[in-house]
Amino acid sequence: MRTGAAAGHHGYYHEAVCYDSDEHLLAVVLPFLTGGAEAGEPTVVALGERNTALVRDALAGDSRVTYLASDETYARPAAAIRAYRKMLAGHGAAGAGQIRIAGELPASFGPAWDSWARYESAINHAYDEFPLWSMCAYDVRTTPAPALADVARTHPRTALPDGRHPAGEAYTDPRTFLAERRPLPPDRLRATAPRADLTDPTSAQARLAVRRAAPPGLAASDLDGFLVAVTEAVTNAARHGVPPTRMRVWTDTDRMIVEVADRGDGPKDPFAGLLPAGHGHGGGLGLWITHQICDHVAFGSDERGFTVRLTTGGLRA
């Protein structure tokens, strides 16, 4: 049975907490967590280190609340969805009538934000089969205005310190939000001359170009995974895109960017990459696997076509 503000709601009850002080955050999150613990619901905290400490102190070590490491939980958007869906399914199988999660994304509002905005939108669909009530915390003092605008568009509701949970007027259905054309985020490495620039490369040619350009500071295991991701991107462009396909490679001492572009419109599935297409049956896993491997995957789309950008070795603002 659902409790609290989510009582009577079917599916995912997704809220934003846009706070401007520690007191504001605690005024919203503490009643949410204690309410879940008192109702016997699985109650989870996946906040950053500082806010986790605030909550732990306020709850005086309440053993009914589970704490997750935020940096591990939110290492990559697709991996976070996969891990949460597994956890939610486990609680559901154990008979949970509701699961509560207070979470906080890593404070990366630079080149990686586009993928986390897609995550916040996609989970409205990805978690909707579960009796989940979650609150996503955003500090308005440090979150840039464009990111806050995305937060408003990806959260159906807002949780306020006075106990109200108003519907978000800017909320946009994920199929619409994810299908919008967006430019690729800026990255300073891309402003340098590419190490390789290929037209209609085969998978073998693409892998060879990446191996030759690989920087000395990139771990061998990262390079091996990245080669799989590049192969998937080139294969997808050749199979599903509109020719010609262009692949470019940029590197510095410890990271690589590969962009694969074609003249098409990109994936038809708005959840491509974040969820396995067709639930993993009959193909459609390439982009999803790529999102598990790379440090960052970005989509860009405009009148010239579609581009997927793969990054390994971390990001730079």
PADO-949126 format. One record per atom (N, C-alpha, C, CB): residue in one letter; x, y, z. Coordinates in pm, whole numbers, plus 50000, padded with zeros to 5 digits. Each point is the difference from the previous one (the first is absolute). Glycine has a CB too. Layout:
// residues N
AXYZ...
***
This chain:
// residues 317
M500854988050000M499155012050000M500885012550000M498164987550123R501495022249796R500745012549994R499665008950119R500064998449749T500945009150297T499795009050113T500495014049964T500244980850162G499465028949925G500475013649980G499385006549878G502114993750110A498635015549829A499495007349883A499704990749884A501295019850073A499374968649922A499804990749889A498844990450023A502425001749954A496864999750157A498864991150028A498995000749885A500335003250249G499294985149701G499044999349890G500605001549864G498385008850154H502934994449838H500665001849870H500464986549948H500745023350064H499144974749807H500484987749936H501265003149921H497654990749986G503425001750039G501235002149928G500955009350071G498764995949793Y502095010450129Y501105008050054Y499525014050039Y501624987149859Y498695016850265Y499685013450052Y501335007450011Y497904992050129H502395016349773H501335005949980H499975014950032H500514982949822E500315021150276E499995014050045E501415005949999E497994995150142A502075018049841A501235007650016A499945007650132A500275002249749V500884999150314V500175008650118V501045010549962V499404981250167C500165030649801C500905010949961C500215008850123C499214999649756Y501894998050315Y500205006150132Y501055011149996Y499364978150107D500545031049990D500945011150005D500755000950133D498535012049842S501314977950244S500714999550128S499934985850055S499475024550046D501414972650050D499944986950066D498664998050068D502475000650034E497035010250027E498724999150071E498864996649904E500855016550169H499194989549714H498984997449898H500044985249959H500185023949917L501014971150055L500134986149959L499484990550108L501985006249859L498464995950264L499614991150109L498515000850030L502285002350095A497145009649889A498575001550027A499154991749905A500445022950084V500094974449796V499274991849903V500364985250014V499935019649843V501344977650166V500484986249992V499764992150129V501715007849836L498464998550279L499874992450125L498604994250020L501755014650097P497184993249886P498664993850015P499764989049897P499165021750089F501394980049793F499884989849895F500644986950044F500005018149826L501214982850229L500724988050041L499414993750126L502055009749898T497654998450201T499434994450123T498624994149975T501305016650134G497944989649776G498694994549966G500124986349937G499155023149968G501844975249945G500214987049939G500454989650101G500575011449788A500374992450299A500494990650101A498884995850094A502265010449985E496914999150057E498914996750092E498944991249935E500425021550117A499424979949752A499024991749928A500564986349964A498985020949910G502294976650122G500624987349966G500354998749854G498764990250184E501375021149745E500334999849857E501515000349981E497845011749947P502694981649951P501425001649968P500295014849977P500124976749898T500835028650179T500275014449999T501495002049977T498055004850156V502305002349736V501385000549952V500465014449985V499674978149881V501605024450156V500645012949980V501164998049904V499325008350232A500704999449659A501104999649903A500425014449969A499164978049898L501155029350208L500435013949989L501525000849993L497945007550125G502565004449845G501435002250003G500544999050141G499815014549799E501514985450211E500634997650131E499575010250105E501954990149880R498045022650084R499665010350099R498554998850046R501695015149895N497384983650010N498594999450037N499654986850069N499475015049808T501244974350158T499814987450072T500375001850147T500474986849789A500635020250237A500415002450139A498945008250075A502424999049928L497015010950005L498955008050063L498814991250038L500735020149866V498864971350043V498844991550024V500314989750108V499275003249762R501904990750233R500384990150101R499955006250140R501464988449831D499115023450182D500005006650131D498585002950047D502245010249948A496924994749961A498635003550037A499174987750037A500155019949849L500134968950085L499264987650029L500624991950112L499294999649763A501845005050288A500664993450113A500244985249974A498935016650152G501504980449726G500354986249968G498854990449994G502115004750104D496734999949854D498834991249988D500344988149910D498435019950033S501554968150023S500414988149926S498994995849895S501254992950201R497585013249798R498984996449903R500245006649865R498394997150187V502575011949806V500335007249876V501284994249941V498865021150085T501124976149784T501174994649930T500725011249927T498874977749974Y502465022450034Y500805010449935Y500814993949885Y500125012950217L499824993649667L500794996149884L501035010849972L498064986949903A503085009250043A501035009749961A499575006749870A501824986550114S497945026549890S499475007049883S500934999349880S498815015250154D502524986049869D500925000149887D500044986549930D501375017350116E498404971849957E499954986849939E498644997549934E501644991750170T497295012549898T498654997949948T499815007349867T499154997450235Y501385014849755Y499795008449883Y501275001449916Y498225012250126A502524976849860A501225000549918A499675002749854A501114984250158R497855009349789R499545001849862R498494998849999R502174990649904P497145017550014P498534999750001P499404986349972P500095023449927A500354969949967A499404987149966A500284989650107A500255005549759A500944995050300A500334990650106A499155002750124A502354998049912A497375014850117A499155003350113A498594994549980A501365020750041I498114980749838I498664994649971I500004984950018I499565018749839R501454974750108R500064985450012R500064995750147R501174998949777A499685007850303A500144996350141A498725002850079A502465004749983Y496935006949991Y498785003350073Y498864990649963Y500735023950010R499144972949862R498934990849961R500174986450068R499805012049778K501424983450234K500254987450070K499605001150147K501894994949841M498505016050224M499665002050140M498495001150020M502205011350034L497144996549881L498565001950012L499244987049977L500275023749924A500194968449979A499364987149974A500154990850120A500445002649755G500724997950311G500214991950118G499075003750114G502364997549931H497485015550093H499085004550105H498564996449965H501575018850056G498094982649815G498654996549959G499724985250019G500075018649836A500914973050130A499824985650017A499864996350147A501314996249792A499295011950296A499914997450144A498705005350060A502495000850012G496675005549905G498705004450046G499895014550041G499724977350072A501295030949896A499945014150037A498845007049931A502495000150034G496695007050044G498915007749942G500465013449948G498464988650154Q502715016049896Q500595012549953Q501485000150036Q497805012250025I503014993949889I501435001950025I500275014949994I500624977249903R500175027850193R500345014350001R501505001749980R498055005050153I502325004449759I501415003049975I500195015149997I500294978649869A500655026350211A500455013949991A501364999949933A498705007150208G501414998649673G501234999049922G500535013549957G499254978049923E501985021750032E500685012249955E501044996349897E499615011350223L500274994249657L500954997149894L501355006350030L498124998749836P502954995950107P501315006350019P499975014149944P501144977649988A499595031350076A499965014249961A500825002449874A499705006550241S499854987849649S500715001549872S499075007049902S501414979150042F498625034149960F499105007749914F500735005449878F498645006250201G502494987649765G500735003649881G499604991149884G501895008050140P499094986349788P499684991949881P499124988050028P502145007449909A497874987550215A499234987850029A498535002850029A502084990050086W497535022549935W498645002550045W498954995149902W500865019650123D499414981349747D498984995849903D499574985650023D500965016049834S499994975250200S499664986050022S499204998250128S502064993349878W498195015150224W499234998950124W498625006149986W502125000650129A497755009549785A498665005249970A499174989349930A500915023449982R499714969349926R499314988949933R499624989250102R501265004749787Y499624992750307Y499724990250106Y498775004250080Y502444994350014E497535018250031E498885004750083E498684999149925E501565015450121S498484986649749S498794998649919S499624985549981S500565021249884A500424970650079A499734986049967A499474991950117A501785001549830I498655001750293I499584991750113I498515001550030I502295002050093N497085008649857N498555000950014N499304988249933N500185025050008H500454969849890H499514988049931H500644987450057H499645013549793A501684986950230A500744988050038A499604994550136A501875008449864Y497685000250227Y499634995550135Y498494999650023Y502155009550081D497084993049815D498565001750022D499274987050032D500125019249846E500544969450135E499354987350037E500154996850148E500424991849769F500325016650304F500274997350141F499285010150090F502234990249937P497435006050186P499375009450094P501055008950066P498154983450042L502515024549878L501125008250047L499565014450022L501604985149877W498875020550235W499895014450026W501405005050024W497654998050099S502835010849815S501365005150018S500035015249998S500894979449893M500115025950179M500275014350002M501425002249950M498385003950193C501775004849707C501315003149942C500415014050044C499564985049800A501555016050273A500425012650060A500915008049908A499794989550224Y499905023549762Y500825009349922Y500205012950078Y499154990049783D502095013850238D500345012350070D499925011649901D501504987550165V497545021449853V499815010949904V501155010150006V497534997050021R503295002450083R501145009250012R501164995949909R499325004850236T500724982749725T501124995149919T499584993849868T501204996150211T497515001249770T499524994149876T499745011049897T498974980750127P501655018849756P499795010549899P498545000749955P502374996849923A497245015150034A498615002249958A499554990449890A500285023950062P500534973449834P499534990449898P499744986150057P501285012949831A499544982850264A499774987050062A498725000250084A502474995850003L497295015150069L498765001150077L498774999949909L501245012950176A498904992949706A498894999549904A499734985649958A500575023249919D500494968950061D499824985849968D499394992550118D501955001249844V498445002250277V499424993750119V498495002350003V502175003250127A497415009049844A498575003150001A499264992149892A500525023050086R500144974349802R499354993049890R500014984850017R500675018849853T500164976250236T500134985450014T499394994550128T502065001749865H497435007150222H499404995550126H498525004150002H502235001850121P496874988449890P498575003349999P499555008450119P499644979049878R501125020650232R499595007050122R501205005950071R498044984650024T501675024750069T501015005950086T499574998050145T500635017149824A500314979250263A499734998550142A500475012650072A500234974749986L498895031250095L500285012650067L500084998250152L498845012249814P501864997050255P500164998750146P498695000650077P502225010149973D496754996149971D498725001050071D499134987749983D500125024649969G500434965149965G499254987549986G499204998949872G499894999650242R500125010749674R499264999349874R500834992949893R498785021350059H500504973149843H500634992749891H499355004249868H500544980350154P499665032249806P499305004949880P500524993649871P499605021450119A499494977249785A500384995049868A500855010549929A497894986149986G503075009349936G500885009149928G499375004649870G501974988850102E497885024149881E499375005349879E500874998049877E498835016850140A502484982149878A500914998549886A500274985549964A501035021550066Y498424969150010Y500304985949976Y499664996049857Y499584995150242T501354997449695T499874995849861T500074984949993T501035021649919D498044972350009D500024985649983D501374995549949D497505000049954P503054989150103P501354996049960P500154997049851P500264990950226R498715004049710R500124997149856R500195012849921R498584979650029T500835031250019T500195013049935T501365005950035T497535003750004F502804996350125F501275005850047F501194993249934F498925005650219L501074981149778L501154992649950L500125000649847L499784985150196A499135017949737A500035000749854A500425013949949A498224982649994E501905027150094E500365013549956E501415000549943E498465009450174R501734998949726R501335001949943R500815009050093R499114997149764R502064998250271R500905007850086R501404999649941R498594994950205P502145016149805P501394999849954P500864992050097P499705022349887L501434972950065L500944993450089L500555010050101L500604983549819P499655012350304P500575009250098P501435003749962P498554990150179P501925021749858P501375004049965P501034991650075P499195023249955D501944974849982D501134993250063D501265006049939D498684978350040R502225026350045R501185007049951R500904991149913R499895014450203L500144972749826L500834991149920L499554999849855L500424986150203R498305015249775R499494999549864R500415012249917R498084986650087A502365023949978A500455011949929A501394998149938A498645013950156T502034975349878T501304997249941T499824992149870T501085000150229A500004998449696A499944992549874A499794985250030A501505017049886P497614976250040P499794985750026P501224991849962P497575003349961R502644985850114R501104990949969R499674990949884R500685000750238A498034997449737A499574991949886A498675005549950A501204979550088D498605019549781D498765004949937D499714990649883D500435024650069L498594966549951L499714989449904L498595001549943L501584984850122T498275011749752T498694999849935T499614985449972T500415023049897D498374973650144D499464986549981D500994989250043D498625008649812P501914992250310P500974989950043P499334986550026P501415018250099T499314971149876T499564986950047T500294999150150T500444989249771S499015000850293S500264998250143S501494998050026S497714990050029A502935002349885A501444997350016A500805012949985A499674976649913Q499985031849989Q500705012649980Q499795009450119Q499744997449751A499055002550304A499715008550115A500824995750120A497695003849913R502384983250112R500774995150115R501485003149984R498314981950033L502215016549845L501425002849976L500305014850026L500084981449829A499045027550127A500225014450021A500015003350148A498905004949780V500214988950297V499955002550144V501264994650067V497484999149995R502954989049968R501214994250060R501225008849972R499024977049974R501095027949904R501165008349964R500005013450074R500024989049775A498805016150253A499915013250064A499944999250152A498855008149798A501044979950258A499814998650144A501105006950079A498844978349960P500825030150137P501025007150078P500694990750099P498675021149975P502564982050061P500764991150089P499394998950140P502045006049871G497225004250171G499444999850135G498694992650012G501135021150036L498354973449855L498724992950003L500244985450036L499035015749828A500284979450273A500174986250045A499614990349890A499555007050237A501154981749757A499744990149896A498584994750007A502414993750004S497075004550117S498634995050015S498995010149948S500714986650199D499575026449822D499105010449948D500045000149847D500365013850209L500834984449735L500134999849854L499254988149941L502235011450017D497884976950045D499314988149949D498495002249998D501864985550087G497605019950021G498575002750003G499605010649900G499984993850239F500875016349746F499705010949908F499964994949855F501075016450158L499784974349809L499984994249866L498684993149971L502474997050013V496964996450088V498684993849983V498955010849972V500664981050153A499395029949925A499035010749984A500115006549862A500075004050247V501154998649707V500215006149869V499494990849890V502005012550088T498264974649925T499514990449901T498485000549992T501994985250044E497345015350070E498545000750002E499515012849932E499974986650212A500705024749816A499565012749943A500155000249848A500645011450213V500494983749738V500244999749855V499044990349931V502435005750039T497344982950024T499084990249943T498585005549995T501454981550087N498115025150020N498665006050003N499835010549891N499904995850246A501135012649737A499925010649898A499894994049861A501325015250147A499464974349826A499964993749869A498694992649976A502484997950008R496984996150097R498814991749985R498715008050004R501274981550104H498685028649981H498735007150023H500035014649957H499614984650188G501585021049787G500085014149967G499905002549849G501405003250203V498875009349760V499985004249860V501425004249963V497545007550013P503064986349885P501385003149966P500145014249946P500394975949951P500855029450057P501214993150045P500155000350152P501085006149783T499674984450268T500374999650141T501375006450017T498614979050039R501515029550059R501305006250028R500404997050144R499555018449831M501674977150189M500524997150133M501255008350026M499054976649990R500965030550122R501175007950038R500454996350140R499235018849851V502064982650173V500624996250127V500835011650053V500054975649930W499755027650199W500825009950069W500614993550124W498545019249913T502674984750122T500644994550120T500815010750071T500084977349893D500105020550239D501055007050072D500774989550078D498645021850017T502004981750091T500914990650065T499304987850061T501465019350046D497274982149992D499384988750070D498534997649965D501585004550183R497955001649711R498614997749962R499825001249850R499255008650223M499604986249729M499695000049858M498545003949979M501744982449959I498045024349930I498655002549950I499914994249860I499745021250141V499194971649832V499704995549864V498585004549967V501564979950020E498305026749866E498685003949951E499704992449871E500225023050105V498594971449889V499544993049880V498735007049954V501034977650073A498995027849805A498885008049949A499504994349868A500915020350115D497794981349863D499424996749869D498905010149970D500544975350027R498825023649859R499015009949957R498574996450045R501465004949805G498404984950276G498684995850045G499515007750121G500504977849910D498385017650145D499365006550114D500344993750134D498185006249847G502614983250152G500354993450125G498994989450040G501135020850069P499024973650051P499124989150043P498545004250006P501904990750129K497225000449831K498575002850009K499484998250142K499754992849762D500914998650315D499614997550138D500525011350088D500014975049961P499125032850104P500485011150083P500834995650119P498025012549929F501824974950112F500744994950116F501284992749959F497834997950122A502565003449753A501174993049948A501235002850086A499055001249768G501644988350270G501215001250080G499744998950149G500925014149823L497994991750225L499704999750142L499264987450040L499925024749999L499334969649908L499314987350022L500294990949881L498165011350138P502004975749886P500224990949887P498764999449913P501614986650136A498565016049735A498864999949908A499364986349998A501075017749861G497614981850141G499294987349997G500284991450120G500075001249757H500315005450357H500324992750123H501114989749977H497645003350077G503244999549828G501144991349978G499754988549906G500715006250222H498104993149717H499694988949910H500075004849855H498534989250176G502065002749740G500015003049857G500875011849963G497764990849989G503375010850080G500915010949967G499655012950072G500364989549779G500225021750174G499725012950061G500815002750125G497754998349908L503284993650119L500785001550122L501255008549979L499144978050074G501215025249802G501275006649973G500195013050075G499934989649780L499125019750207L500135012950069L499954998450150L498965011049805W500254979550243W499904997650143W501344995050055W497554994949976I503084996049953I501324995150041I501015011449998I499454977049910T500485031449987T500905011449989T499875009350121T499864998549751H498925003750295H499785008550116H500554993850128H497975009149889Q502144977650116Q500584993550116Q501525001250002Q498074984150001I502545017449881I501454999549986I500645013750014I499734980249853C499735029750077C500665013049986C499785008750124C499714998549752D501245010450272D499845009750108D498885009949969D502434997550056H497365005149816H498935009149961H499594996849857H500865018150156V497834981949822V499454998649866V499045011649978V500234974550003A499975032949889A499145011449969A499444998549859A501345014850156F497424989649828F499355000249870F499865014649955F498744978450050G501535023949823G499775013149941G499204998549872G502125008850100S496935000149879S499144998949881S499655013949950S499074978050081D501075024149788D499605012649939D499644997449855D501505013350156E498394997349765E499584998449862E501034992449915E498715021250024R502514977550025R501044992849926R500004985150029R501355020750002G497974975050103G499954985950032G500194997250148G500854995649774F499604992350255F500114995150137F501454996450031F497634991449991T502805011750131T501364996850045T499934993550137T500965019149866V499824970350153V500184994550133V501465002550038V498184982149967R502025023350153R501345002750051R500294990650116R499855024249928L501274968750062L500434990750104L501245005550066L499034980549875T501015019050258T501165005050074T500474989550098T499205023649976T502094974250029T500594991450103T501185007250061T499254978949880G501005018350249G501085006950070G499525012350075G501544991749827G497145010150187G499485011350077G499615011749914G501414992950186L498085017549881L499505011949931L500745012450048L497744989249973R502275021049944R500535013150038R498975010549963R502394992549967A497445017350117A499035010649973A500475008449882A499325000550243
***
